[in-house]
């Protein structure tokens, strides 16, 4: 059986290698041999996730031609990568990227801190904000007023309350995608929705294409479901999806499912353009791949208002930052695109309400399979969300959330730029996260040392497949003002400790070398 799940063409790899910035050489430092420079370049692409782990590399002769170097140079570079654990080869199957054995890299997302620990620790591990009051209290009070008729029933609604299904369908229709209630299933959060989709469509051993990086908790959910994850590198910065890479993976790996976050991607904050959305739906339809689109961040645009002039410099298609249409607009029937939404990011993570929009026959299958899972979603919470959405409180609560997110983002950006000027990131127009390159330091080590310094952050490898993104951390916009300032001060202290340990040669094998 082949050990690789995707492939990188010679021309593509040559472009990526040629685009790398050369490392500045110190005084008296010799220029490395050509094979060493090539090996270092490939290793860096793997560690940063630009080339996925388990990606088949081009044959030596093909890459030599693309780079205009000798085949001997490429062969020596491949041999060096094999010796370091970044390449595996098998006669007849080729060579594919890997990460070296050693200390296990974290894969799970961080568990939220217990409330009693929040006084001494600044928690940047969870991308969630406190509830927007008074709307949470009003929603629960409104739900209690509507509860009595439901209390006389069994309370078991596997597809969701009919009233909430109708409300959600109406909201999609208002966005320009005609939707019936039969196309909606209410779930216990977005995680519940994606778990149900994975069990229905992707049995153990099935390939699932995922963005690289991607949301850590979803990656772990899919691993535990037995999926074979096929990473597809994101484009640089906030440019969204790399469509040539997606088309190649969908064609070559033929994944059963693909999971994407088109709106303010977690963790990078990228916003896919209208053309990218259209092309990815077309590619998925041609490959027979079911496209799962996570919209949990879609309402959290922080610059502009989603339809009029905005102040951000993101990559929407419209004037002044106008947002592109939902991905399901290019598959309104819902046979190729399964859309997942949630109240957890836009409203409050404690309100565990999510939903799926898909073709009616897909919804029926999901509902039928649910009889062997959680049976249904709590009635009171469904009534609370429906009360908000019908009465107009939802829009006002989300406006509060956007203002909160915008203030926190701006405060965190200013603090990190002041305390850690060598760290690099692009400021997204929306969402809740900064994806930060840590100036050549190990994100895993910063996360580890940061806990001792009183700040909790997830290292980049949590958001990759098999150890990529060692040179990154994710910073959510969950704190602002003086707390954001203090978080950056503690991160800077952690970074200094990691850097001094690396210089002294006492760091762990997880040290990232740029």
C-alpha positions in Angstrom: 0.0 0.0 0.0 1.3 3.5 -0.8 2.5 5.5 2.1 1.8 9.0 0.5 -1.6 10.7 0.4 -0.8 13.6 -2.0 1.8 14.7 -4.5 3.9 17.8 -5.3 4.9 18.4 -8.9 8.4 19.4 -9.9 7.4 22.8 -11.2 5.4 23.5 -8.0 8.2 22.5 -5.7 10.7 24.5 -7.7 8.5 27.6 -7.4 8.2 27.2 -3.7 11.9 26.7 -3.2 12.8 29.7 -5.4 10.4 31.9 -3.5 12.1 31.3 -0.1 14.1 34.1 1.4 17.7 33.1 1.9 18.9 33.0 5.5 21.4 35.8 6.3 24.9 34.4 6.7 26.8 35.4 9.8 30.4 36.9 9.6 32.8 34.3 8.3 30.0 31.8 7.5 30.5 29.7 4.4 27.8 29.3 1.8 26.4 25.8 2.2 26.8 23.2 -0.6 24.0 23.2 -3.1 22.6 19.8 -1.9 22.5 21.1 1.7 20.7 24.3 0.7 18.2 22.2 -1.2 17.6 19.8 1.7 17.2 22.8 4.1 14.7 24.4 1.7 12.5 21.3 1.5 12.8 20.7 5.3 11.6 24.3 5.9 8.7 23.9 3.5 7.6 20.7 5.4 8.0 22.3 8.9 6.0 25.3 7.8 3.3 23.2 6.2 3.9 24.6 2.7 4.5 21.1 1.6 2.3 18.6 3.4 3.6 15.7 5.4 3.1 12.4 3.4 3.3 14.2 0.1 5.1 12.4 -2.7 8.0 14.4 -4.0 9.0 14.5 -7.7 11.6 12.1 -9.0 15.2 13.2 -8.8 15.6 13.8 -12.5 12.3 15.8 -12.8 13.3 18.1 -9.9 16.8 18.5 -11.2 15.4 19.8 -14.5 12.9 22.1 -12.8 15.7 23.6 -10.6 18.4 23.6 -13.3 20.8 21.6 -11.0 22.4 18.3 -11.4 20.7 15.1 -10.6 23.5 14.3 -8.2 22.6 17.5 -6.2 19.0 16.4 -5.8 20.0 12.8 -5.0 22.3 14.1 -2.2 19.6 16.4 -0.9 17.1 13.5 -0.8 19.6 11.3 1.0 20.2 14.1 3.6 16.5 14.4 4.2 16.1 10.7 4.6 19.0 10.7 7.2 17.2 13.5 9.1 13.8 11.8 9.1 12.1 14.3 6.7 11.9 11.9 3.8 10.9 8.2 3.4 11.4 6.2 0.3 10.3 2.8 -1.0 11.4 1.2 -4.3 8.6 1.4 -6.8 6.6 3.9 -4.7 8.9 6.9 -4.7 9.8 9.3 -1.9 7.4 11.2 0.4 7.8 13.8 3.1 7.8 12.9 6.8 8.7 14.4 10.2 11.4 12.7 12.3 10.6 10.5 15.1 11.2 11.9 18.6 9.2 13.7 21.2 5.5 13.4 20.3 4.0 16.6 19.0 0.7 17.8 20.4 -2.3 17.1 18.2 -5.3 17.7 20.4 -6.7 21.2 21.0 -6.3 22.7 24.4 -9.0 22.1 26.9 -10.5 25.3 28.4 -9.0 26.3 31.7 -11.3 25.8 34.8 -12.7 29.2 36.0 -10.6 29.1 39.2 -7.4 29.1 37.2 -8.2 32.2 35.2 -6.9 34.6 37.9 -3.3 33.5 37.5 -3.2 32.4 33.9 -4.0 34.4 30.7 -5.8 31.8 28.6 -5.2 32.3 24.8 -5.9 28.6 24.2 -9.6 28.8 23.4 -11.0 31.1 20.6 -14.2 32.0 22.4 -15.5 35.2 24.1 -17.7 35.7 27.1 -21.4 35.8 26.5 -22.8 39.1 25.1 -25.1 40.3 27.8 -27.9 41.1 28.3 -28.8 39.0 25.3 -28.0 35.6 26.8 -30.2 36.3 29.8 -33.0 37.6 27.7 -32.8 34.7 25.3 -33.0 32.1 28.2 -35.9 34.0 29.7 -37.7 34.1 26.4 -37.1 30.4 25.9 -38.6 29.6 29.3 -41.7 31.5 28.3 -42.1 29.3 25.2 -41.2 26.0 26.9 -44.6 24.9 28.3 -46.1 23.5 25.1 -43.0 21.4 24.5 -42.9 20.1 28.1 -46.1 18.2 27.3 -44.2 16.2 24.6 -41.5 13.6 24.8 -38.9 16.4 24.0 -37.1 14.2 21.5 -36.6 16.0 18.1 -33.8 14.3 16.2 -33.9 16.8 13.3 -34.3 19.8 15.6 -37.3 21.8 16.7 -39.5 22.6 13.6 -39.6 26.3 14.5 -35.8 26.6 14.6 -35.4 24.5 11.4 -37.8 27.0 9.7 -36.0 30.0 11.1 -32.6 28.7 9.9 -34.0 27.9 6.5 -35.5 31.4 6.2 -32.1 32.9 7.1 -30.4 31.0 4.2 -33.2 32.1 1.9 -32.6 35.7 2.9 -28.9 35.3 2.0 -29.9 34.3 -1.5 -29.9 30.5 -1.2 -33.5 29.2 -1.2 -33.8 26.7 1.6 -36.5 24.4 3.0 -36.7 23.3 6.6 -36.2 19.8 5.3 -32.7 20.8 4.3 -31.8 21.6 8.0 -30.8 19.4 10.9 -30.1 21.0 14.3 -27.1 19.5 16.1 -25.2 19.8 19.4 -22.7 22.4 18.2 -20.7 22.4 15.0 -18.6 19.5 16.3 -21.7 17.4 16.6 -22.6 18.3 13.0 -19.2 17.3 11.6 -19.0 14.2 13.7 -22.4 13.1 12.3 -21.2 13.9 8.7 -18.0 12.0 9.2 -19.7 8.9 10.4 -22.2 8.9 7.5 -19.8 9.7 4.7 -16.3 8.7 5.8 -15.8 5.3 7.3 -12.6 4.2 8.9 -9.7 4.4 6.5 -11.4 6.8 4.1 -9.4 9.8 2.9 -10.5 13.3 4.0 -8.9 16.4 2.5 -8.3 19.2 5.0 -6.8 22.6 4.8 -3.2 22.9 6.2 -3.3 24.4 8.8 -6.9 23.7 10.0 -9.0 23.7 13.1 -7.3 21.5 15.7 -10.4 20.0 17.3 -11.8 18.9 13.9 -8.6 17.3 12.9 -8.5 15.3 16.1 -12.2 14.4 15.7 -11.4 13.0 12.2 -8.3 11.1 13.4 -10.3 9.4 16.1 -13.0 8.5 13.6 -10.3 6.6 11.7 -10.0 9.1 8.7 -6.8 9.3 6.7 -6.2 13.1 6.6 -4.8 14.5 3.3 -3.5 18.0 4.0 -3.8 20.8 1.4 -1.5 23.8 2.0 -3.2 27.2 2.3 -2.0 30.0 0.1 0.4 32.5 1.6 -0.9 35.1 4.1 -4.6 35.8 3.9 -4.9 34.7 0.2 -7.2 31.9 0.9 -7.1 28.5 -0.9 -4.4 27.3 -3.3 -6.8 26.1 -6.1 -4.2 24.2 -8.2 -3.2 22.2 -5.0 -6.9 21.5 -4.3 -7.6 20.3 -7.8 -4.5 18.1 -7.7 -5.4 16.5 -4.4 -9.1 16.0 -5.3 -8.0 14.4 -8.6 -5.1 12.2 -7.3 -6.2 11.3 -3.7 -10.0 11.1 -4.5 -11.0 11.9 -0.9 -14.5 11.0 0.1 -14.9 14.2 2.1 -13.1 17.6 2.2 -13.4 20.0 5.2 -12.9 23.7 4.7 -13.4 27.0 6.5 -14.1 29.6 3.8 -15.0 32.6 6.1 -12.2 33.9 8.4 -10.4 30.6 8.5 -9.3 29.1 11.8 -6.4 29.6 12.5 -5.1 31.9 9.6 -8.1 34.3 9.4 -8.1 34.0 5.5 -11.3 34.8 3.6 -11.8 32.7 0.4 -12.8 34.8 -2.6 -15.9 34.3 -4.7 -13.9 32.8 -7.5 -12.1 30.4 -5.2 -15.4 29.2 -3.8 -16.9 28.6 -7.2 -13.8 26.7 -8.4 -13.6 24.5 -5.3 -17.2 23.5 -5.6 -16.7 22.7 -9.3 -13.6 20.6 -8.5 -15.3 18.8 -5.7 -18.3 18.0 -7.8 -16.1 16.7 -10.6 -14.1 14.5 -8.2 -17.2 13.1 -6.4 -16.0 14.6 -3.1 -18.5 15.9 -0.5 -17.4 19.4 0.5 -18.1 20.2 4.2 -18.0 23.9 4.7 -17.7 25.3 8.3 -19.4 28.7 8.6 -19.0 29.1 12.3 -16.9 32.3 11.8 -19.0 33.7 8.9 -20.8 36.5 10.9 -17.6 37.7 12.6 -16.5 40.3 10.1 -14.8 43.0 12.0 -14.0 45.5 9.3 -16.9 46.9 7.4 -20.4 45.3 7.7 -20.3 42.5 5.2 -22.1 44.4 2.5 -21.0 48.0 2.5 -17.7 49.8 2.6 -15.2 48.4 5.0 -11.9 49.5 6.3 -10.0 46.3 6.1 -7.4 45.2 3.5 -8.7 41.7 3.2 -9.4 39.7 0.0 -13.2 39.9 -0.4 -14.3 40.4 -4.0 -16.5 43.4 -3.6 -15.6 47.1 -3.2 -14.3 48.2 0.2 -14.3 44.7 1.6 -17.7 43.4 0.6 -18.0 39.7 1.6 -18.3 37.0 -1.1 -21.5 34.8 -1.2 -21.7 31.6 0.9 -20.1 28.5 -0.6 -23.5 26.8 -0.8 -24.6 29.5 -3.2 -22.7 27.5 -5.9 -24.6 24.3 -4.9 -28.0 25.4 -3.6 -29.4 21.9 -3.8 -26.9 20.8 -1.2 -25.8 17.5 -2.8 -22.1 18.5 -3.0 -21.8 21.2 -0.3 -22.8 20.4 3.2 -22.8 23.6 5.2 -22.2 23.6 9.0 -23.2 26.6 11.1 -23.1 27.3 14.9 -24.0 29.7 17.6 -20.8 29.1 19.5 -18.5 31.7 17.9 -21.0 34.4 16.9 -22.9 34.2 20.1 -21.5 32.1 23.0 -19.6 28.8 23.2 -21.8 27.7 26.1 -24.9 27.7 23.8 -24.2 24.3 22.1 -26.4 24.8 19.0 -25.2 23.9 15.6 -26.8 22.9 12.3 -26.3 21.3 8.9 -27.7 22.5 5.6 -27.8 19.9 2.9 -30.0 18.1 0.4 -33.2 16.7 2.0 -32.1 13.1 1.4 -28.7 13.8 3.1 -30.6 15.3 6.1 -32.8 12.3 6.3 -29.8 10.0 6.4 -28.1 12.1 9.1 -31.3 12.1 11.2 -31.7 8.4 10.9 -28.1 7.7 11.9 -28.6 10.1 14.9 -30.8 7.5 16.7 -27.6 5.7 17.6 -25.7 8.8 18.8 -27.2 11.7 20.9 -30.9 11.5 19.8 -31.3 15.2 19.7 -30.3 18.7 20.9 -31.6 20.3 24.2 -35.0 21.9 23.6 -34.4 24.9 25.9 -31.2 26.0 24.0 -32.9 25.6 20.7 -35.8 27.8 21.9 -33.3 30.4 23.1 -31.5 30.7 19.7 -34.9 30.7 17.9 -36.1 33.5 20.2 -33.0 35.6 19.4 -33.1 35.0 15.6 -36.9 35.7 15.3 -37.0 38.7 17.6 -34.0 40.5 16.2 -31.9 40.0 19.3 -29.4 37.9 17.3 -28.2 40.8 15.1 -27.8 43.0 18.1 -25.9 40.4 20.1 -23.6 39.7 17.2 -23.0 43.4 16.8 -21.8 43.4 20.4 -19.6 40.4 19.6 -18.0 42.1 16.6 -17.2 45.3 18.6 -15.7 43.1 21.3 -13.6 41.2 18.7 -12.5 44.3 16.9 -11.3 46.0 20.1 -9.5 42.9 21.3 -7.9 42.3 17.9 -6.5 45.8 17.7 -5.2 45.7 21.2 -3.5 42.3 20.8 -2.0 43.3 17.4 -0.5 46.5 18.9 0.8 44.6 22.0 2.5 41.8 20.0 4.1 44.2 17.5 5.5 46.2 20.4 6.8 43.3 22.6 7.7 40.8 19.8 8.7 42.8 16.7 10.3 39.8 15.0 7.0 37.9 15.0 5.1 38.1 11.7 1.4 37.9 10.9 -1.2 39.3 8.7 -4.2 41.1 10.3 -7.5 39.4 9.2 -10.7 41.3 8.5 -12.7 39.0 10.8 -12.8 35.8 12.8 -11.1 35.4 16.2 -7.5 34.3 15.5 -4.1 35.6 14.5 -1.7 33.0 12.9 1.7 34.1 14.0 5.2 33.1 12.7 7.4 33.1 15.7 10.7 34.3 14.3 12.3 30.9 13.9 11.5 29.7 17.5 9.6 26.5 18.2 5.9 27.2 18.7 5.6 24.0 20.8 8.4 25.2 23.1 6.8 28.7 23.4 3.5 27.0 24.4 5.3 24.8 26.9 7.4 27.7 28.5 4.5 30.1 28.2 2.4 28.0 30.7 5.2 28.6 33.2 5.2 32.3 32.4 1.5 32.6 33.0 0.1 32.7 29.4 -1.5 29.8 27.6 -1.2 29.5 23.8 -1.4 26.5 21.4 1.6 25.8 19.3 1.3 25.5 15.5 1.6 21.7 15.2 -1.8 21.4 16.8 -3.3 22.8 13.6 -1.3 20.6 11.2 -1.2 17.0 10.2 1.8 15.0 11.6 4.0 17.8 12.9 3.9 20.7 10.5 3.8 24.4 11.6 6.4 24.1 14.3 7.3 27.8 13.7 3.9 29.2 14.5 1.4 29.9 17.4 -2.2 30.8 17.3 -3.3 33.9 19.2 -7.1 34.4 19.6 -8.7 37.8 20.1 -10.1 36.8 23.5 -8.5 39.5 25.7 -8.1 43.2 25.3 -6.8 46.3 27.0 -4.2 45.8 29.8 -4.7 42.0 29.7 -3.6 41.9 26.0 -0.6 44.0 27.0 0.3 41.6 29.8 -0.2 38.6 27.6 2.3 40.0 25.1 4.8 40.7 27.9 4.5 37.1 29.1 4.9 35.7 25.6 8.0 37.8 25.1 9.4 36.4 28.3 8.7 32.9 27.1 10.2 33.6 23.8 13.4 34.9 25.4 13.7 31.7 27.5 13.2 29.5 24.4 15.8 31.5 22.4 18.3 31.3 25.3 17.8 27.5 25.6 18.3 27.1 21.9 21.5 29.0 21.9 22.8 27.0 24.9 21.9 23.8 23.2 19.7 22.7 26.0 16.4 22.8 24.1 14.3 19.7 23.3 14.1 18.1 19.8 11.1 20.2 19.1 13.2 23.3 18.5 12.3 24.8 15.2 15.3 25.9 13.0 14.3 28.5 10.3 
